[in-house]
Amino acid sequence: MAKNIIVSQIGARHRYTIPKTFYENNILKALFTDSYRYTFLGKLSYLFIRLGIKKTIFKRLCLRLPQIPQSYIKASDKPTLKLLLKKNVNTELLNEILYFTLDHFFCKHKKIINEADCIYNMYYENLGFIKYAKKQGKTVVVDIYENPISFNFLLNEVNKYPEYSCIRGIKKQYEDRIAIREKYVSQMLQTADYYTVPSKYVLKAMMAYPEFNPKKAFLLPYPTSIQETNYNYRPIKHKIIWVGNDPVRKGLIYCAKAATILKQKYTDLDFRIIGSIDNKYKDIAVFKDLNFIGTLTSSELKEEYRTAEAYVFPTLSEGFAGTVIEAASCGCPIITTECAGTDLEAFPAIYIPIQNVNAIVDSVTSILENSKYRDQLSLKTFQYSQALTPETYEKRLISIFKSI
């Protein structure tokens, strides 16, 4: 059993749920991380906000607040400072700076490392540090939170659809992301003693790597960030939603083409696109039948889920799609692909093939034409979501580390 765990993560992944859970169970040795609310940049950001300078980066740093005593946290602003001082950083260099700058800083904390027995690391981040820890005899567990070849799929999409070229540099971004994964994922797998994966979809994808040993893998689905305990589904006729910030990965172009077909029959169809989507998409003909809403507050998003006849999410690749579980928590019927990362046998969604406009049209039509079927799906998804609580995730997380 792991009793003194160092959590190594960049950013506020899962709102620092992992170190918080370990702390509450008396097995956290330390959190090694980058900028957060009480580093120099975090304090400076808080001051700027108090002075009325409310830039996004300041807000984000102030929201990075691990719910553990500061004495457990070893953090540095170095990656953030490097990024702020550099201009024209490509995606590959950005990843190098963000995820590998702190290797030396983490390794300096030799006393903490010596007293630890396990490192829980996020993906290929801080690879130099986990290699060092492994040499010191520590058990290394990594969380593989995505399908590493996702960006190969996305690059193919960009090459296939010229509509995506409206986003400057998107092809180069994907090429850089592919390159960094090709450089580091195999090394990560060779270093790790165990892995956690959020879905069977990721587990299946990892089998393409000869270094991956499925016997070392633990299935650990992520919890929902929206937890509704009261069923309050109130669908508005012909209202369909899509939620996300990545149009390519999450198949927006297929929704757009489906919306155009569906509007021929349902002229009042409101296919709402929720999330931070570049305004350039609105001016492209293929997206003309979509209603771009923009970003919403948590309460506004819940209301969208509760009042949509369906959430259409034809994703090409995920680790474990949080928005699908959010929708389920609000009782919204879901149309998605196996790539969402949900359990195909247990999760009550309508599953469709990827890149298939007709399948979207047929699935949406089946819901719009049959309110009884829609309501049955709604109740089933809501009931299923009740098992994907933060408490369930935390219990599973602790049980995994008890078995190591």
PLY file of the C-alpha trace (Angstrom):
ply
format ascii 1.0
element vertex 404
property float x
property float y
property float z
element edge 403
property int vertex1
property int vertex2
end_header
0.00 0.00 0.00
1.25 3.48 -0.91
1.38 5.57 2.28
3.40 8.66 1.32
2.45 9.87 -2.14
3.84 12.81 -4.07
1.34 14.14 -6.60
3.09 15.73 -9.56
0.82 17.83 -11.76
0.87 20.98 -13.85
-2.21 23.15 -13.49
-5.35 22.61 -11.44
-6.30 19.25 -12.93
-9.67 18.10 -11.55
-9.50 21.17 -9.28
-6.74 19.46 -7.29
-9.10 16.64 -6.32
-6.28 14.08 -6.27
-3.96 15.75 -3.71
-6.99 16.77 -1.65
-8.25 13.18 -1.53
-4.83 11.83 -0.57
-4.49 14.49 2.13
-7.89 13.65 3.62
-6.85 9.99 3.74
-3.48 10.78 5.35
-1.40 9.44 2.46
-0.26 12.70 0.81
3.42 13.50 1.17
3.45 16.56 -1.09
1.98 18.26 -4.12
4.62 19.26 -6.69
3.12 21.78 -9.08
3.45 25.08 -10.93
1.82 28.48 -10.35
-1.19 28.65 -8.04
-2.97 31.20 -5.86
-0.16 31.60 -3.31
2.94 31.61 -5.50
4.38 35.02 -6.36
2.46 35.24 -9.65
-0.73 34.06 -7.97
-0.47 36.75 -5.30
0.34 39.34 -7.95
-2.68 38.25 -9.99
-4.91 38.62 -6.95
-3.57 42.15 -6.42
-4.21 43.08 -10.05
-7.78 41.81 -9.83
-8.33 43.83 -6.66
-7.12 46.86 -8.62
-9.68 46.15 -11.34
-7.30 44.59 -13.88
-9.30 41.47 -14.68
-7.34 39.63 -17.35
-8.12 35.96 -17.95
-4.68 34.76 -16.85
-5.06 36.56 -13.51
-8.47 35.01 -12.91
-7.19 31.54 -13.73
-4.25 31.79 -11.36
-6.47 33.03 -8.54
-8.79 30.06 -9.05
-5.91 27.61 -8.66
-6.42 26.89 -5.01
-5.55 23.40 -3.71
-7.65 22.57 -0.66
-4.66 21.34 1.32
-2.26 23.09 3.74
0.37 25.18 1.97
3.09 23.30 3.84
2.37 20.31 1.59
2.84 22.30 -1.63
6.10 22.78 -3.49
5.44 25.09 -6.42
7.27 27.30 -8.87
6.22 30.07 -11.25
9.07 29.31 -13.65
7.02 27.76 -16.52
4.48 30.59 -16.44
7.21 33.23 -16.35
8.99 31.61 -19.29
5.81 31.62 -21.34
5.05 35.23 -20.44
8.53 36.36 -21.51
8.64 34.45 -24.79
6.99 35.57 -28.01
5.64 33.45 -30.86
5.83 30.18 -28.93
4.80 27.21 -31.07
2.78 24.39 -29.56
5.72 22.00 -29.23
7.85 24.57 -27.41
4.88 25.55 -25.24
4.51 21.93 -24.14
8.23 21.63 -23.48
8.19 24.75 -21.30
4.96 23.95 -19.50
5.54 20.28 -18.78
9.31 19.87 -18.42
10.66 23.11 -16.94
10.13 21.95 -13.36
11.96 18.61 -13.50
15.05 20.04 -11.79
12.99 22.03 -9.25
11.09 18.90 -8.22
14.24 16.77 -8.02
15.83 19.27 -5.61
13.36 18.27 -2.89
15.40 15.20 -2.01
14.24 14.91 1.61
10.58 14.77 0.57
11.36 12.32 -2.23
13.33 10.09 0.13
10.40 9.96 2.57
7.87 9.23 -0.18
7.09 5.75 -1.45
5.02 6.61 -4.53
4.70 9.28 -7.22
1.36 9.93 -8.95
2.14 11.84 -12.12
-0.12 13.29 -14.78
0.64 11.72 -18.17
4.08 12.52 -19.63
4.51 15.71 -17.59
7.71 16.12 -15.57
9.22 13.03 -17.15
12.72 13.84 -15.91
11.42 13.98 -12.36
9.63 10.63 -12.47
12.69 9.00 -14.04
14.74 10.34 -11.14
12.16 9.14 -8.60
12.13 5.70 -10.20
15.91 5.47 -9.77
15.40 6.28 -6.09
13.20 3.20 -5.79
9.84 4.96 -5.79
6.74 3.42 -7.31
5.61 5.53 -10.27
1.95 5.71 -11.26
0.87 7.84 -14.23
-2.59 9.00 -15.21
-3.06 8.55 -18.96
-5.95 10.92 -19.52
-6.22 10.79 -23.33
-5.72 8.69 -26.41
-2.17 9.75 -27.39
-2.87 9.45 -31.10
-5.90 11.76 -30.95
-4.10 14.53 -32.77
-3.33 12.24 -35.69
-7.10 11.93 -36.18
-7.56 15.67 -35.83
-4.84 16.47 -38.34
-6.64 14.24 -40.83
-9.85 16.18 -40.17
-8.16 19.51 -40.81
-6.71 18.19 -44.06
-10.11 16.80 -45.03
-12.20 19.91 -44.36
-10.89 23.28 -45.64
-13.46 25.00 -43.39
-11.11 24.47 -40.45
-8.36 26.48 -42.13
-10.10 29.61 -40.86
-8.19 29.05 -37.63
-4.67 30.28 -38.25
-1.96 27.74 -37.52
-4.28 24.91 -36.48
-2.51 22.35 -38.68
0.89 23.26 -37.21
-0.55 23.03 -33.68
-1.68 19.47 -34.30
1.62 18.51 -35.92
3.46 19.85 -32.86
1.20 17.93 -30.48
1.76 14.74 -32.45
5.52 15.29 -32.33
5.67 15.78 -28.57
3.60 12.66 -27.91
5.76 10.63 -30.24
8.76 11.89 -28.30
7.56 11.23 -24.75
4.67 8.76 -24.44
6.77 5.62 -24.93
9.32 6.90 -22.40
6.51 7.51 -19.93
5.20 3.97 -20.38
8.66 2.50 -19.87
9.10 4.48 -16.65
5.71 3.85 -15.04
5.03 0.92 -12.74
1.27 1.38 -13.04
-1.21 3.50 -14.98
-4.66 4.86 -14.34
-6.88 5.31 -17.39
-10.30 7.00 -17.44
-12.03 4.69 -19.91
-11.98 1.44 -21.82
-11.61 3.54 -24.95
-8.23 4.87 -23.76
-7.24 1.40 -22.57
-7.96 0.03 -26.05
-6.04 2.87 -27.72
-2.98 2.27 -25.54
-2.69 -1.29 -26.81
-1.07 0.19 -29.93
2.04 0.88 -27.83
4.31 -2.16 -27.34
5.53 -0.65 -24.05
2.00 -0.62 -22.61
1.14 -3.47 -20.26
-2.63 -3.72 -19.64
-1.97 -5.73 -16.48
-0.51 -2.57 -14.96
-3.60 -0.48 -15.78
-6.39 0.57 -13.41
-9.68 1.89 -14.77
-10.53 5.18 -13.05
-13.43 7.11 -14.65
-13.46 10.80 -13.84
-16.31 12.29 -11.81
-18.86 14.78 -13.06
-18.24 18.45 -12.31
-22.01 18.99 -12.27
-23.74 16.91 -9.65
-27.52 17.07 -9.69
-29.46 14.93 -7.24
-32.93 16.14 -8.23
-34.39 15.08 -11.57
-35.68 18.22 -13.27
-35.72 17.55 -17.02
-37.97 20.02 -18.89
-37.28 19.67 -22.63
-38.06 22.48 -25.03
-39.36 21.27 -28.37
-36.73 21.00 -31.11
-33.91 22.33 -28.94
-30.61 20.46 -29.49
-27.26 21.33 -27.92
-23.54 20.74 -28.46
-21.02 21.74 -25.79
-17.28 22.18 -26.17
-14.32 24.37 -27.03
-12.68 22.23 -29.72
-14.76 22.09 -32.93
-12.43 19.66 -34.69
-12.09 17.07 -31.92
-15.75 17.21 -30.99
-17.11 16.85 -34.52
-18.83 20.21 -34.92
-18.80 20.05 -38.71
-20.91 16.88 -38.61
-23.43 18.63 -36.36
-23.53 21.53 -38.80
-24.28 19.29 -41.77
-26.87 17.37 -39.77
-28.54 20.61 -38.69
-28.95 21.69 -42.31
-30.68 18.40 -43.15
-32.84 18.44 -40.02
-34.00 22.01 -40.64
-35.64 20.91 -43.86
-38.15 18.98 -41.73
-37.98 20.89 -38.44
-37.84 24.50 -39.55
-37.84 25.77 -35.96
-34.90 23.57 -34.94
-32.59 25.39 -32.53
-29.20 23.66 -32.65
-27.29 25.54 -29.98
-23.48 25.61 -29.85
-22.22 26.30 -26.35
-18.58 27.05 -25.58
-15.67 29.23 -26.56
-15.72 28.91 -30.35
-13.84 31.28 -32.65
-16.21 33.79 -34.25
-14.76 32.96 -37.67
-16.83 29.79 -37.75
-20.04 31.81 -37.79
-19.16 33.27 -41.18
-18.59 29.91 -42.89
-21.52 28.62 -44.93
-21.49 25.06 -43.60
-22.15 26.34 -40.05
-25.04 28.63 -41.03
-27.75 26.51 -39.37
-26.10 26.47 -35.96
-26.90 28.92 -33.17
-23.64 29.98 -31.50
-24.37 30.85 -27.87
-20.86 31.32 -26.46
-19.63 30.51 -22.97
-22.07 30.16 -20.09
-21.97 30.11 -16.32
-22.38 26.79 -14.55
-26.02 27.51 -13.68
-26.77 28.59 -17.27
-25.15 25.43 -18.62
-27.23 23.26 -16.30
-30.37 24.92 -17.62
-29.30 24.21 -21.20
-28.85 20.53 -20.37
-32.18 20.34 -18.53
-34.14 21.87 -21.40
-32.56 20.27 -24.48
-34.23 17.39 -26.27
-30.77 15.97 -26.91
-27.08 16.61 -26.44
-25.29 15.72 -29.69
-21.60 15.01 -29.17
-20.04 13.24 -32.19
-16.52 13.34 -30.78
-13.56 11.83 -32.59
-11.42 11.17 -29.52
-11.58 11.80 -25.77
-10.17 10.37 -22.59
-13.43 10.53 -20.71
-15.79 13.28 -21.87
-16.83 15.32 -18.86
-19.61 17.13 -20.71
-21.36 13.83 -21.43
-21.52 13.08 -17.71
-22.63 16.66 -17.01
-25.48 16.23 -19.48
-26.43 12.89 -17.93
-26.48 14.46 -14.48
-29.12 16.89 -15.76
-31.12 14.14 -17.46
-30.33 15.20 -21.01
-30.52 12.39 -23.62
-27.14 11.91 -25.27
-26.10 11.06 -28.82
-22.38 10.33 -29.00
-19.67 7.98 -30.28
-17.64 5.27 -28.59
-14.80 7.79 -28.52
-16.51 9.70 -25.69
-14.98 7.20 -23.27
-18.23 6.13 -21.65
-18.97 2.47 -20.97
-20.66 1.24 -24.14
-22.41 -1.59 -22.33
-23.62 0.36 -19.32
-23.99 4.04 -20.20
-27.45 4.66 -21.73
-26.57 6.88 -24.68
-27.42 6.56 -28.36
-24.11 5.52 -29.90
-23.34 6.44 -33.49
-20.34 5.87 -35.79
-17.81 8.69 -35.97
-17.92 11.14 -38.89
-21.46 10.09 -39.80
-23.92 12.88 -40.56
-26.80 10.56 -41.42
-26.45 8.77 -38.09
-26.80 12.11 -36.29
-29.87 12.98 -38.36
-31.51 9.61 -37.72
-30.75 9.66 -33.98
-32.01 13.21 -33.47
-35.13 12.39 -35.47
-35.82 9.33 -33.32
-35.86 11.58 -30.26
-37.83 14.44 -31.78
-40.48 12.05 -33.10
-40.88 10.00 -29.93
-41.16 11.93 -26.67
-41.72 8.75 -24.68
-38.42 7.32 -25.94
-36.72 10.66 -25.22
-38.01 10.74 -21.65
-36.97 7.14 -21.03
-33.44 7.96 -22.18
-33.46 11.04 -20.00
-34.35 9.16 -16.83
-31.87 6.37 -17.53
-28.98 8.79 -18.09
-29.85 10.68 -14.91
-29.99 7.49 -12.87
-26.66 6.31 -14.27
-24.99 9.63 -13.49
-25.73 9.25 -9.79
-22.96 6.66 -9.55
-20.35 9.00 -11.08
-20.02 11.27 -8.08
-16.80 12.78 -6.74
-17.19 10.48 -3.72
-17.25 7.40 -5.96
-14.16 8.61 -7.79
-12.32 9.30 -4.54
-13.12 5.84 -3.14
-11.88 4.19 -6.31
-8.72 6.32 -6.29
-7.89 5.33 -2.71
-8.64 1.67 -3.35
-6.18 1.66 -6.26
-3.36 3.07 -4.16
-4.16 0.70 -1.33
-3.59 -2.17 -3.75
-0.21 -0.90 -4.96
0 1
1 2
2 3
3 4
4 5
5 6
6 7
7 8
8 9
9 10
10 11
11 12
12 13
13 14
14 15
15 16
16 17
17 18
18 19
19 20
20 21
21 22
22 23
23 24
24 25
25 26
26 27
27 28
28 29
29 30
30 31
31 32
32 33
33 34
34 35
35 36
36 37
37 38
38 39
39 40
40 41
41 42
42 43
43 44
44 45
45 46
46 47
47 48
48 49
49 50
50 51
51 52
52 53
53 54
54 55
55 56
56 57
57 58
58 59
59 60
60 61
61 62
62 63
63 64
64 65
65 66
66 67
67 68
68 69
69 70
70 71
71 72
72 73
73 74
74 75
75 76
76 77
77 78
78 79
79 80
80 81
81 82
82 83
83 84
84 85
85 86
86 87
87 88
88 89
89 90
90 91
91 92
92 93
93 94
94 95
95 96
96 97
97 98
98 99
99 100
100 101
101 102
102 103
103 104
104 105
105 106
106 107
107 108
108 109
109 110
110 111
111 112
112 113
113 114
114 115
115 116
116 117
117 118
118 119
119 120
120 121
121 122
122 123
123 124
124 125
125 126
126 127
127 128
128 129
129 130
130 131
131 132
132 133
133 134
134 135
135 136
136 137
137 138
138 139
139 140
140 141
141 142
142 143
143 144
144 145
145 146
146 147
147 148
148 149
149 150
150 151
151 152
152 153
153 154
154 155
155 156
156 157
157 158
158 159
159 160
160 161
161 162
162 163
163 164
164 165
165 166
166 167
167 168
168 169
169 170
170 171
171 172
172 173
173 174
174 175
175 176
176 177
177 178
178 179
179 180
180 181
181 182
182 183
183 184
184 185
185 186
186 187
187 188
188 189
189 190
190 191
191 192
192 193
193 194
194 195
195 196
196 197
197 198
198 199
199 200
200 201
201 202
202 203
203 204
204 205
205 206
206 207
207 208
208 209
209 210
210 211
211 212
212 213
213 214
214 215
215 216
216 217
217 218
218 219
219 220
220 221
221 222
222 223
223 224
224 225
225 226
226 227
227 228
228 229
229 230
230 231
231 232
232 233
233 234
234 235
235 236
236 237
237 238
238 239
239 240
240 241
241 242
242 243
243 244
244 245
245 246
246 247
247 248
248 249
249 250
250 251
251 252
252 253
253 254
254 255
255 256
256 257
257 258
258 259
259 260
260 261
261 262
262 263
263 264
264 265
265 266
266 267
267 268
268 269
269 270
270 271
271 272
272 273
273 274
274 275
275 276
276 277
277 278
278 279
279 280
280 281
281 282
282 283
283 284
284 285
285 286
286 287
287 288
288 289
289 290
290 291
291 292
292 293
293 294
294 295
295 296
296 297
297 298
298 299
299 300
300 301
301 302
302 303
303 304
304 305
305 306
306 307
307 308
308 309
309 310
310 311
311 312
312 313
313 314
314 315
315 316
316 317
317 318
318 319
319 320
320 321
321 322
322 323
323 324
324 325
325 326
326 327
327 328
328 329
329 330
330 331
331 332
332 333
333 334
334 335
335 336
336 337
337 338
338 339
339 340
340 341
341 342
342 343
343 344
344 345
345 346
346 347
347 348
348 349
349 350
350 351
351 352
352 353
353 354
354 355
355 356
356 357
357 358
358 359
359 360
360 361
361 362
362 363
363 364
364 365
365 366
366 367
367 368
368 369
369 370
370 371
371 372
372 373
373 374
374 375
375 376
376 377
377 378
378 379
379 380
380 381
381 382
382 383
383 384
384 385
385 386
386 387
387 388
388 389
389 390
390 391
391 392
392 393
393 394
394 395
395 396
396 397
397 398
398 399
399 400
400 401
401 402
402 403
